[in-house]
């Protein structure tokens, strides 16, 4: 009987669909929520999808067989620029393009045999979904967590939209790789900084997360302790507020630097002879990325503003500059420059001939001249009453002093900035706000949600948001006064949509609310989340923030969304990530067509541990296909045996049967632990392969009373152990041996501890560290008897003949090392 994978997979795929085999409901069982990051519906799945979703599917199927009530949903992160760009390029509406792609990808995912509850499917571009995203926005606005301000933002000239800091990678747009510049715009923000401390502290709760991801989030939040110090501006009423982690260097401040985007800049230069030069410099920096501006390799440049600040401790007048190396997004957008103790300040001071005053010196060298920048700890000099103190103690005392003198305060700063969510594009969740000349900014009433995206828009790919072309959408009436008003035409960053979707899955068909809290309480937290490490400071941080906000609003029952996180590696070919531009893409459809979905799944799970990158190997795929064929032949050849009584008396097994029973139970133990504790799917599959080999060998052994019963038990176990990895073939084989129920509904096998206790063990005998013999001995043999038997080995006798026996090292149940010379 041949393995016709095409026929088998089609048969069981249709049966699972017809019977809603993986539908999930609340019940009295212990729940398990398995989730992979949902995909953008581009239309075609790639091998990365196959790997990611196969990993999750193994866990979901395994937990079901362990008796858990498993929730394993799938949906679509379906808003975003590609759909809009397709509309521009091909003249097709983004909604049509997206829904067609969803249909294609859903079929492809079903073909792979993924055990999703498709009744819970969601798409973020559906009004039934984004209605609730809009409602959450309004709730956040009412609580002061959503606000609008004019600010210099990251601007992608290609996508023609703003980007959050997290979406700028090495100075480029993370989607199109265009150089990112700055642009002044009125934009909507979420006040994620209000949650900075909780987001940081609660990282300690994330025991099941990789340390790498936790470190990335800690560094991105970037907590630093220091002081905010106020510097008066000569002949000006405003003050400069500066955050510094080095209050000990304040006596060495010889000039101030503002970020060119700082709101005070225009104030202090307007109407002066410095205005034109300052504005020219600001314009020059508009198309320079933050990465380039702050790079150590970039030449430090600046322009004098014509104003002076007063050092609050030295009382000296110090010039105020704007410079390329200070950013508005960090600290307060202003720095106190200490050129004697900071490389960038030193370079700038040298270039513009500014004063350099040393205030920290190496102990014992306090009177020596400063030759280079000194960045180490040391003794305070040129610092008035703080002279002679070590600088760390001086830092604390100076902070206390400026607080006492009301010059500044001790404070904490975060690198994290508020989340910029406005996007000047069409294909996104409309921001549900209205602008009225009399009432100002007014939220859309909740009963009027959703604010639905209009269809009468023009996609030119140039200029402002396409939503501005829909007069019917833009022009509305004020919910408060009824007068003419205009809608907000920015849409939300797509990361807003994906920041709560895992909660919607718990109650995805609820039309009255985003989700029922009781349902969410039953399913949440997500027990196992799987996705790429590239989302560490994007989706994963935003999802944590959103969950905490909803928890504080008494909407979410949990304040952290994901209990355990697995970040899977990439699929590589010829050492590089698969991409069309490199011409190294392997099509999942081609693999499924030639070898079947079970083979595709087995290979991506067997070729490397989940967290490691996987190198594509055609021979490896063929090897997995041959293995499944061997399993199929083994079961079809023995199916009559398998229908016999499987019970046997362990105490009546002969030596060969006991050895095979050990192999069987050892494989069950190994596979169980590798899936359950370590996600080492590659070694679990290897253990199944070894068991198949041992089973074929055992078939050739002499007949005995228990042979067929043992074979039956082993073959049944092989099918069950293989089921999470290759679900189609195992469903077929389970049926082949006379079962009416689904393999995926049976209980996971338990290993027999007694079968793992060996009567005999193999001992390796070494002479001077090299293996010379192996012997079988009783498992309970004494060290003395083991030493004696080892020395009686003919091979050992030959090796030590004529030599002096120096030492015999005995490790019970493992080896004996004989030292002789």
VOGU-3710 file (C-alpha; in Angstrom, 3 decimals, decimal comma):
1> xxxxxxxxxx> 0,000/0,000/0,000  1,575/3,323/-1,090  1,547/6,627/0,786  -0,718/8,880/-1,306  -0,226/12,092/0,662  -2,360/14,202/-1,689  -5,429/12,015/-1,281  -4,936/11,559/2,470  -4,456/15,264/3,220  -7,456/16,355/1,179
11> xxxxxxxxxx> -9,640/13,723/2,874  -8,811/14,770/6,444  -8,704/18,510/5,734  -12,311/18,324/4,488  -13,393/16,197/7,448  -11,862/18,607/9,988  -13,586/21,543/8,288  -16,956/19,809/8,059  -16,883/18,815/11,723  -15,345/22,051/13,128
21> xxxxxxxxxx> -12,856/19,726/14,774  -10,880/22,435/16,582  -13,684/24,691/17,788  -13,152/25,843/21,374  -15,626/26,600/24,150  -15,344/27,424/27,818  -15,585/24,309/29,954  -14,408/22,857/33,258  -11,068/21,667/31,911  -7,825/23,513/32,507
31> xxxxxxxxxx> -7,493/25,987/29,659  -4,509/26,574/27,391  -4,333/29,615/25,095  -1,888/29,049/22,222  -1,293/31,986/19,884  1,030/32,875/17,036  1,359/36,482/15,881  -1,255/36,958/13,191  -0,020/37,705/9,664  -0,428/40,591/7,265
41> xxxxxxxxxx> -2,554/39,226/4,389  -0,080/39,674/1,535  -1,690/36,867/-0,452  0,990/34,199/-0,274  2,425/32,413/2,723  6,187/31,798/2,915  8,311/29,215/4,687  8,621/31,527/7,691  4,840/31,319/8,087  4,943/27,526/7,755
51> xxxxxxxxxx> 7,582/27,286/10,462  5,991/29,762/12,872  2,510/28,280/12,625  3,692/24,673/12,658  5,534/25,341/15,925  2,337/26,712/17,457  0,269/23,878/16,064  2,490/21,232/17,664  1,960/22,899/21,036  -1,813/23,238/20,525
61> xxxxxxxxxx> -2,293/19,613/19,454  -0,017/18,328/22,209  -1,916/20,264/24,898  -5,274/18,985/23,616  -4,005/15,421/23,848  -2,825/16,185/27,384  -6,420/17,032/28,290  -6,322/20,834/28,145  -9,155/22,951/26,741  -7,185/24,681/24,005
71> xxxxxxxxxx> -7,900/28,021/22,336  -5,923/28,282/19,085  -7,285/31,125/16,915  -6,147/32,863/13,731  -6,882/36,228/12,131  -5,439/38,993/9,994  -3,468/42,134/10,748  -5,094/43,571/7,689  -4,664/47,353/7,678  -1,477/48,898/6,315
81> xxxxxxxxxx> 0,418/50,499/3,473  0,843/47,523/1,084  -2,900/47,397/0,386  -2,972/51,122/-0,279  0,091/50,902/-2,514  -1,588/48,057/-4,423  -4,609/50,314/-4,924  -2,363/52,986/-6,408  -0,417/50,548/-8,601  -3,182/48,242/-9,842
91> xxxxxxxxxx> -6,306/50,349/-9,542  -7,933/47,936/-7,085  -9,611/49,045/-3,876  -7,595/48,154/-0,725  -10,603/46,384/0,766  -11,008/44,111/-2,275  -7,261/43,460/-2,470  -7,104/42,614/1,231  -10,157/40,339/1,368  -9,012/38,389/-1,685
101> xxxxxxxxxx> -5,607/37,907/-0,087  -7,234/36,753/3,142  -9,230/34,127/1,227  -6,062/32,873/-0,477  -4,007/32,739/2,717  -6,782/31,093/4,711  -6,897/28,279/2,158  -3,112/27,915/2,303  -3,057/27,766/6,101  -5,820/25,175/6,122
111> xxxxxxxxxx> -3,826/23,115/3,640  -0,902/22,965/6,071  -3,207/21,237/8,560  -3,188/23,886/11,280  -5,696/23,213/14,047  -7,255/26,681/14,239  -10,694/27,535/15,512  -11,750/29,365/12,356  -15,037/30,377/13,991  -13,056/32,951/15,974
121> xxxxxxxxxx> -11,352/34,459/12,905  -10,915/38,245/12,969  -9,656/40,880/10,541  -8,581/44,262/11,860  -9,944/45,985/8,724  -13,490/44,840/9,532  -15,741/47,533/11,047  -16,870/44,856/13,527  -13,311/44,907/14,855  -12,136/48,487/14,489
131> xxxxxxxxxx> -15,336/49,787/16,066  -13,853/48,665/19,371  -10,413/50,067/18,565  -12,153/53,419/18,084  -14,044/53,033/21,348  -10,792/52,339/23,213  -9,292/55,462/21,619  -12,183/57,571/22,942  -11,828/56,027/26,409  -8,119/56,877/26,353
141> xxxxxxxxxx> -8,869/60,407/25,160  -11,344/60,922/28,006  -8,695/59,805/30,491  -5,986/62,035/29,043  -4,046/59,129/27,527  -4,734/60,205/23,924  -3,825/63,758/22,981  -2,842/65,903/20,010  0,141/68,222/19,706  2,327/69,924/17,132
151> xxxxxxxxxx> 5,733/68,342/17,046  8,705/67,594/14,835  7,970/64,026/13,772  9,703/61,311/11,772  8,554/61,640/8,173  8,951/59,009/5,457  8,942/60,809/2,099  8,183/57,593/0,197  5,259/56,347/2,319  4,227/59,975/2,876
161> xxxxxxxxxx> 3,355/59,364/6,478  4,808/59,805/9,939  6,554/57,045/11,824  6,903/56,311/15,519  10,486/56,230/16,814  10,258/52,451/17,031  9,535/52,272/13,281  12,744/54,038/12,294  15,569/51,527/11,879  19,067/52,919/11,361
171> xxxxxxxxxx> 17,587/56,186/10,167  15,336/54,469/7,618  11,656/53,601/7,318  11,209/50,052/8,590  8,799/49,287/5,752  10,375/50,824/2,639  13,966/51,635/3,759  13,659/55,272/2,671  15,697/57,874/4,529  13,564/59,346/7,316
181> xxxxxxxxxx> 13,540/63,091/7,928  11,710/65,487/10,258  8,498/67,418/9,719  6,394/69,673/11,959  2,852/68,302/12,160  -0,191/68,213/14,420  -0,393/64,568/15,462  -2,191/62,210/17,831  -0,233/60,454/20,567  -0,841/57,829/23,223
191> xxxxxxxxxx> 0,700/58,705/26,563  2,705/55,511/26,971  5,200/57,454/29,107  2,622/57,452/31,933  3,174/53,681/32,028  6,961/53,711/31,652  7,693/52,696/35,237  5,061/49,939/35,312  6,200/48,601/31,948  9,730/48,493/33,300
201> xxxxxxxxxx> 8,939/47,035/36,729  6,584/44,381/35,355  9,280/42,968/33,078  10,266/41,050/36,230  6,895/39,241/36,002  7,750/37,861/32,568  9,458/34,666/33,690  8,541/32,849/30,481  10,061/35,478/28,158  13,535/35,297/26,571
211> xxxxxxxxxx> 16,111/37,401/28,416  17,069/39,056/25,117  13,556/40,465/24,615  13,302/41,635/28,221  16,668/43,406/27,912  15,591/45,084/24,681  12,468/46,440/26,364  14,415/47,621/29,413  16,900/49,443/27,206  14,181/50,999/25,068
221> xxxxxxxxxx> 12,302/52,301/28,114  15,711/53,535/29,273  15,251/54,627/32,860  17,940/56,966/34,188  18,155/58,818/37,491  19,489/62,334/37,700  18,403/65,917/38,165  16,428/68,530/36,285  18,238/71,859/36,518  16,873/75,268/35,524
231> xxxxxxxxxx> 19,150/77,702/33,681  17,952/81,294/33,390  18,321/82,977/30,019  19,853/86,446/30,159  17,349/89,203/29,343  14,613/86,618/28,711  11,725/85,447/30,874  11,781/81,755/29,886  14,179/79,311/31,494  16,021/76,358/30,052
241> xxxxxxxxxx> 15,153/73,078/31,716  17,862/70,413/31,424  17,920/66,786/32,534  21,321/65,396/33,451  22,585/62,171/34,970  25,784/64,036/35,896  24,995/66,855/38,345  28,638/66,520/39,511  29,772/68,232/36,285  27,648/71,404/36,578
251> xxxxxxxxxx> 30,640/73,590/37,449  32,165/72,485/34,125  29,201/73,666/32,017  30,594/76,239/29,580  27,812/76,397/26,990  24,263/75,140/26,396  22,880/73,276/23,396  19,268/73,080/22,250  17,874/70,652/19,728  17,013/72,694/16,607
261> xxxxxxxxxx> 13,374/71,565/17,038  13,186/72,881/20,626  10,190/75,268/20,965  12,382/77,929/22,628  14,643/78,251/19,596  12,249/80,323/17,502  11,398/82,431/20,554  14,953/83,455/21,331  16,024/84,200/17,741  12,910/85,783/16,236
271> xxxxxxxxxx> 13,642/89,317/15,168  17,383/89,042/15,801  20,291/88,995/13,373  20,765/85,276/14,205  17,309/84,210/13,000  18,199/83,604/9,343  21,283/81,540/10,113  19,429/79,440/12,728  16,550/78,743/10,318  18,976/77,738/7,563
281> xxxxxxxxxx> 20,628/75,275/9,937  17,255/73,860/11,013  16,269/73,342/7,383  19,548/71,565/6,701  18,794/69,024/9,441  15,231/68,253/8,278  16,423/65,407/6,069  19,132/64,133/8,388  18,178/61,059/10,413  18,501/60,908/14,191
291> xxxxxxxxxx> 20,959/58,028/13,765  23,243/60,142/11,588  22,903/63,177/13,837  23,997/61,295/16,934  26,641/59,076/15,320  30,121/59,417/16,776  31,406/59,601/13,206  29,269/62,615/12,299  30,970/65,981/12,527  29,459/68,073/15,306
301> xxxxxxxxxx> 27,950/71,241/13,884  25,955/74,079/15,362  24,910/77,716/15,249  25,038/80,358/17,989  21,586/81,736/18,856  22,845/85,072/20,136  21,539/84,307/23,630  23,283/83,446/26,888  22,210/81,284/29,803  23,345/81,736/33,389
311> xxxxxxxxxx> 25,090/78,787/35,053  23,105/78,659/38,321  26,153/77,706/40,432  29,037/79,604/38,812  26,775/82,528/37,790  28,770/82,782/34,553  27,118/83,691/31,275  27,384/80,795/28,840  26,426/80,857/25,140  23,389/78,972/23,842
321> xxxxxxxxxx> 23,836/77,024/20,605  21,699/74,742/18,536  23,519/71,649/17,265  23,003/68,516/15,205  23,923/66,115/18,011  21,081/67,058/20,379  17,632/65,584/19,717  14,254/66,870/20,851  13,144/63,298/21,650  15,731/62,711/24,375
331> xxxxxxxxxx> 15,700/64,309/27,810  14,233/67,804/27,562  15,745/68,551/24,149  18,403/70,675/25,807  21,771/69,796/27,318  24,304/71,450/29,570  27,583/70,964/27,720  30,618/69,835/29,729  33,418/69,631/27,135  36,088/68,514/29,614
341> xxxxxxxxxx> 34,173/65,316/30,349  32,147/64,460/27,227  33,612/63,531/23,822  30,919/65,193/21,711  30,924/68,373/23,792  34,731/68,419/23,608  34,744/68,166/19,789  32,113/70,902/19,528  33,958/73,227/21,948  37,226/72,791/20,061
351> xxxxxxxxxx> 35,528/73,539/16,731  33,816/76,727/17,977  36,564/77,839/20,367  34,454/77,510/23,511  35,745/77,305/27,081  36,756/73,942/28,533  36,759/73,694/32,338  37,861/70,525/34,097  35,876/69,624/37,222  36,890/65,987/37,778
361> xxxxxxxxxx> 40,465/64,721/37,944  42,199/61,433/38,504  43,177/61,054/42,134  46,723/62,347/42,650  46,659/64,353/39,418  44,351/67,174/40,502  46,858/69,913/39,599  47,937/68,548/36,210  46,781/70,207/32,994  43,897/68,616/31,096
371> xxxxxxxxxx> 45,130/67,139/27,806  42,241/64,905/26,744  38,627/64,348/27,721  38,379/62,686/31,144  35,325/60,422/31,475  36,239/58,278/34,501  35,337/58,815/38,136  37,682/60,910/40,231  38,117/63,876/42,566  36,211/67,153/42,229
381> xxxxxxxxxx> 38,215/70,255/41,218  37,172/73,783/40,225  33,853/73,087/41,937  33,827/75,554/44,839  32,800/73,918/48,133  32,591/70,469/46,543  36,308/70,354/45,742  38,082/67,290/47,081  35,017/65,046/47,155  34,850/61,969/44,977
391> xxxxxxxxxx> 32,522/62,817/42,092  29,854/60,197/42,938  29,412/61,641/46,436  29,529/65,141/44,977  26,741/64,231/42,555  24,421/63,413/45,470  25,419/66,519/47,437  25,070/68,857/44,457  21,614/67,425/43,737  20,588/68,069/47,350
401> xxxxxxxxxx> 22,021/71,584/47,097  20,129/72,539/43,913  16,904/71,213/45,451  17,524/73,271/48,584  18,236/76,376/46,491  15,181/75,642/44,277  17,389/75,568/41,197  16,218/72,100/40,225  14,941/68,763/41,470  16,073/65,169/41,701
411> xxxxxxxxxx> 14,169/63,238/39,051  13,939/60,184/36,831  13,982/60,297/33,050  12,980/57,718/30,472  14,225/57,192/26,956  10,714/56,064/26,004  8,655/58,707/24,224  4,896/58,913/23,767  3,540/56,701/21,019  2,838/58,664/17,842
421> xxxxxxxxxx> -0,203/56,969/16,266  -1,321/59,375/13,492  -0,852/58,194/9,919  -1,640/60,250/6,817  -2,939/57,247/4,893  -6,306/55,747/4,056  -6,111/52,048/4,880  -6,247/52,182/8,663  -8,654/52,669/11,551  -10,194/56,164/11,301
431> xxxxxxxxxx> -9,456/58,280/14,366  -12,959/58,972/15,790  -12,620/62,710/16,435  -14,463/65,752/15,061  -13,267/69,369/14,814  -15,815/72,087/15,546  -15,011/75,803/15,357  -17,087/76,449/18,481  -16,587/73,269/20,537  -13,029/72,379/19,556
441> xxxxxxxxxx> -12,063/68,705/19,410  -15,078/66,458/20,076  -15,101/62,629/20,238  -17,574/60,803/18,045  -20,398/59,525/20,306  -19,970/55,823/21,059  -23,420/55,044/19,717  -22,274/56,411/16,326  -19,320/54,029/16,102  -17,825/52,684/13,993
451> xxxxxxxxxx> -16,617/55,610/11,920  -16,463/53,606/8,700  -13,836/54,165/6,033  -15,484/55,679/2,953  -15,137/54,061/-0,470  -15,284/57,280/-2,542  -11,602/58,154/-2,228  -8,845/58,810/-4,749  -5,460/57,099/-4,546  -2,823/59,246/-6,187
461> xxxxxxxxxx> 0,089/58,148/-4,039  0,997/61,809/-3,643  0,034/64,603/-1,326  -2,156/64,411/1,735  -4,362/61,605/3,042  -6,786/60,072/0,481  -9,517/60,561/3,083  -9,416/64,281/2,299  -10,810/63,461/-1,171  -14,072/62,148/0,327
471> xxxxxxxxxx> -16,244/65,187/0,965  -19,004/63,021/2,414  -16,574/61,659/5,004  -14,819/64,909/5,880  -17,889/67,136/6,277  -20,126/66,281/9,218  -21,891/67,973/12,111  -20,678/68,550/15,642  -22,122/66,017/18,128  -22,303/68,785/20,763
481> xxxxxxxxxx> -23,761/71,830/19,023  -24,965/70,422/15,723  -23,080/72,981/13,619  -20,932/72,137/10,609  -17,732/70,370/11,499  -14,946/68,261/10,013  -13,733/64,757/10,749  -10,174/63,808/11,580  -8,615/62,417/8,399  -5,597/60,732/9,956
491> xxxxxxxxxx> -5,845/57,000/10,587  -4,237/55,016/13,384  -0,895/53,273/13,310  -1,615/49,603/12,533  0,174/48,622/15,735  -2,876/49,971/17,590  -5,009/47,288/15,907  -2,648/44,507/16,973  -2,279/45,749/20,550  -5,455/44,073/21,792
501> xxxxxxxxxx> -6,480/41,433/19,186  -5,573/38,583/21,548  -8,364/39,785/23,856  -10,889/39,889/21,009  -10,198/36,223/20,230  -11,638/35,290/23,624  -15,059/36,508/22,477  -14,657/37,357/18,789  -18,330/37,191/17,791  -19,597/39,535/20,484
511> xxxxxxxxxx> -21,500/42,406/18,853  -22,299/44,231/22,093  -18,775/44,827/23,396  -15,151/44,203/22,452  -15,220/41,071/24,598  -17,017/39,792/27,653  -14,750/40,113/30,670  -15,752/36,688/31,990  -14,675/35,048/28,732  -11,427/36,983/28,741
521> xxxxxxxxxx> -10,840/36,017/32,373  -11,239/32,330/31,509  -8,794/32,373/28,556  -6,261/35,075/29,400  -3,292/35,265/29,727  -2,051/33,818/26,476  -0,169/30,757/27,734  2,220/30,565/24,807  2,860/33,359/22,321  5,072/32,809/19,281
531> xxxxxxxxxx> 6,530/35,367/16,893  9,622/37,181/15,671  12,102/38,966/17,935  11,876/41,983/15,603  8,648/42,909/17,453  10,367/43,233/20,852  10,011/47,026/21,098  7,094/47,420/18,727  4,146/45,079/19,012  5,212/43,398/22,252
541> xxxxxxxxxx> 5,740/46,672/24,120  2,579/48,257/22,721  0,513/45,156/23,565  1,744/45,297/27,168  0,877/49,005/27,374  -2,598/48,542/25,884  -3,379/45,624/28,191  -2,420/47,696/31,226  -4,584/50,595/30,072  -7,594/48,299/29,574
551> xxxxxxxxxx> -6,893/46,676/32,946  -6,964/50,095/34,624  -10,271/50,801/32,865  -11,668/47,554/34,317  -12,064/46,135/30,797  -9,240/43,580/30,737  -8,995/40,998/33,542  -5,177/40,892/33,266  -2,456/43,541/33,199  0,045/41,486/31,172
561> xxxxxxxxxx> -1,026/39,725/27,976  1,517/36,929/27,406  2,681/34,398/29,990  5,315/32,701/27,830  7,012/33,973/24,697  8,951/32,064/22,049  10,808/34,053/19,401  11,430/31,712/16,492  14,406/31,934/14,152  14,270/32,749/10,450
571> xxxxxxxxxx> 14,259/30,360/7,519  17,477/30,820/5,523  18,658/29,556/2,154  22,312/29,673/1,187  22,988/31,465/4,457  20,619/34,384/3,783  17,025/35,174/4,684  14,663/34,099/1,914  13,607/37,015/-0,281  12,437/37,529/-3,847
581> xxxxxxxxxx> 15,227/40,043/-4,482  17,851/37,433/-3,569  16,135/34,791/-5,681  16,365/32,232/-2,879  12,670/31,801/-2,052  11,311/28,291/-1,604  7,550/28,178/-2,198  5,525/26,296/0,452  2,989/25,452/-2,255  5,678/23,709/-4,284
591> xxxxxxxxxx> 6,848/21,678/-1,276  3,272/20,730/-0,331  2,516/19,792/-3,939  5,612/17,573/-4,274  5,868/16,081/-0,789  2,729/16,971/1,180  2,012/19,294/4,097  3,109/16,697/6,654  6,586/16,578/5,108  6,841/20,380/4,996
601> xxxxxxxxxx> 5,861/20,593/8,657  8,144/17,762/9,712  11,168/19,291/7,995  10,803/22,823/9,441  10,339/21,299/12,899  13,179/18,767/12,566  15,876/20,879/10,877  16,653/23,163/13,861  15,400/24,108/17,356  12,570/26,710/17,106
611> xxxxxxxxxx> 14,580/29,636/18,469  17,447/29,091/15,994  17,633/30,065/12,333  16,839/27,180/9,980  18,934/26,562/6,875  16,813/25,201/4,047  18,005/21,852/2,734  16,354/19,984/-0,156  17,936/16,696/0,953  16,473/17,205/4,409
621> xxxxxxxxxx> 12,995/17,578/2,938  13,426/14,371/0,951  14,708/12,620/4,085  11,583/13,594/6,016  9,411/12,387/3,128  11,203/9,019/3,113  10,696/8,732/6,876  6,934/9,268/6,581  6,853/6,631/3,861  8,634/4,202/6,222
631> xxxxxxxxxx> 6,090/4,888/8,944  3,246/4,397/6,480  4,654/1,035/5,325  5,301/-0,095/8,890  1,700/0,539/9,922  0,118/-0,820/6,748  2,229/-3,987/7,048  1,230/-4,561/10,669  -2,319/-3,172/10,824  -3,797/-6,613/11,449
641> xxxxxxxxxx> -1,453/-7,114/14,408  -2,400/-3,712/15,778  -6,049/-4,681/16,049  -5,209/-7,446/18,559  -5,323/-7,178/22,337  -2,554/-4,798/23,390  -2,266/-5,742/27,067  0,648/-7,808/28,320  2,343/-8,744/31,577  5,549/-6,779/31,973
651> xxxxxxxxxx> 6,930/-9,438/34,318  6,686/-12,122/31,617  8,766/-10,309/28,998  11,928/-12,000/27,870  15,280/-10,195/27,538  14,714/-8,966/23,950  11,166/-7,849/24,725  12,292/-5,960/27,819  14,953/-4,153/25,779  12,363/-3,116/23,185
661> xxxxxxxxxx> 9,874/-2,100/25,874  12,617/0,088/27,327  13,141/1,750/23,904  9,395/2,342/23,585  8,936/3,948/27,012  12,161/5,888/26,728  10,906/7,388/23,429  7,578/8,363/25,025  9,454/10,036/27,899  11,864/11,829/25,569
671> xxxxxxxxxx> 9,201/13,149/23,171  6,941/14,252/26,042  9,674/16,166/27,840  11,094/17,684/24,660  7,708/19,153/23,693  6,449/19,971/27,176  9,534/21,438/28,821  11,959/22,550/26,137  10,232/22,897/22,734  13,070/20,783/21,349
681> xxxxxxxxxx> 10,952/19,494/18,496  13,996/18,420/16,486  15,184/16,008/19,180  11,617/14,811/19,804  11,286/13,885/16,124  14,699/12,229/16,247  13,479/10,072/19,155  10,433/9,006/17,100  12,703/8,103/14,201  14,846/5,945/16,501
691> xxxxxxxxxx> 11,734/4,223/17,830  10,616/3,441/14,268  14,024/1,906/13,569  13,910/-0,128/16,797  10,373/-1,292/15,949  11,435/-2,538/12,540  14,346/-4,402/14,126  12,059/-5,909/16,770  9,754/-7,202/14,012  12,647/-9,355/12,824
701> xxxxxxxxxx> 13,238/-10,919/16,262  12,071/-14,463/17,057  8,422/-14,957/17,894  7,391/-14,923/21,498  4,193/-14,810/23,441  4,240/-11,005/23,733  5,817/-9,961/20,439  2,633/-8,949/18,596  1,194/-7,241/21,661  4,370/-5,207/22,098
711> xxxxxxxxxx> 4,441/-4,364/18,405  0,838/-3,239/18,547  1,528/-0,969/21,513  4,661/0,446/19,858  2,984/1,218/16,542  0,036/2,844/18,268  2,481/4,948/20,299  4,440/5,959/17,188  1,265/7,250/15,537  0,243/9,211/18,638
721> xxxxxxxxxx> 3,728/10,677/19,225  3,979/11,757/15,585  0,463/13,256/15,495  1,279/16,858/16,581  4,047/17,085/13,986  2,397/15,403/10,980  -1,362/15,471/11,631  -2,709/14,186/8,306  -0,788/10,927/7,933  -1,294/10,046/11,594
731> xxxxxxxxxx> -5,046/10,597/11,295  -5,045/8,170/8,348  -2,872/5,586/10,124  -5,002/5,774/13,278  -8,038/4,969/11,193  -6,114/2,227/9,375  -5,549/0,293/12,631  -9,254/0,206/13,385  -10,051/3,391/15,335  -13,172/5,475/14,724
741> xxxxxxxxxx> -12,146/8,487/16,797  -9,666/11,168/15,750  -6,014/10,659/16,682  -5,994/14,281/17,868  -8,646/13,559/20,488  -6,850/10,650/22,174  -4,909/10,997/25,411  -1,185/11,574/25,209  0,671/8,351/26,131  2,300/7,961/29,525
751> xxxxxxxxxx> 5,569/6,108/29,929  6,001/3,260/32,424  8,684/4,092/34,994  9,206/0,386/35,704  10,053/-0,260/32,050  12,851/2,295/32,289  14,585/0,382/35,077  17,055/-1,876/33,315  18,035/-5,333/34,594  21,290/-4,968/32,713
761> xxxxxxxxxx> 23,323/-1,972/31,642  26,092/-1,564/29,096  29,425/-0,501/30,583  32,111/1,194/28,512  35,665/0,130/29,428  38,477/2,568/28,726  42,204/2,034/28,972  44,083/5,298/29,453  40,998/7,191/28,296  40,364/5,254/25,093
771> xxxxxxxxxx> 37,405/2,882/24,635  38,629/-0,716/24,415  35,552/-2,822/25,237  31,873/-2,814/26,225  30,250/-5,343/28,524  26,716/-6,044/29,782  26,383/-6,371/33,558  23,606/-6,446/36,143  22,221/-2,984/36,920  22,846/-3,491/40,656
781> xxxxxxxxxx> 26,459/-4,736/40,361  28,838/-3,403/43,035  31,825/-1,200/42,182  34,199/-3,922/43,313  32,562/-6,573/41,136  32,419/-4,177/38,160  36,145/-3,454/38,503  36,894/-7,170/38,656  34,791/-7,955/35,523  36,434/-5,122/33,605
791> xxxxxxxxxx> 39,936/-6,397/34,371  38,860/-9,874/33,241  37,990/-8,614/29,734  40,270/-10,275/27,158  40,637/-6,984/25,248  41,644/-5,179/28,431  44,098/-7,912/29,398  45,823/-7,558/26,032  46,053/-3,773/26,399  47,581/-3,764/29,923
801> xxxxxxxxxx> 49,786/-6,824/29,539  53,315/-6,006/30,784  52,217/-2,619/32,151  51,875/-1,403/35,713  48,255/-0,940/36,815  48,165/2,586/38,289  44,482/3,269/38,909  40,949/2,009/38,151  38,178/4,633/38,038  34,652/3,182/38,268
811> xxxxxxxxxx> 31,532/5,211/37,425  28,569/2,911/38,245  26,214/2,075/35,350  28,389/4,014/32,894  32,089/3,313/32,502  35,350/2,029/33,905  38,646/3,772/33,101  41,828/1,777/33,668  45,094/3,706/33,911  48,219/1,650/33,208
821> x> 51,763/2,377/31,938
//
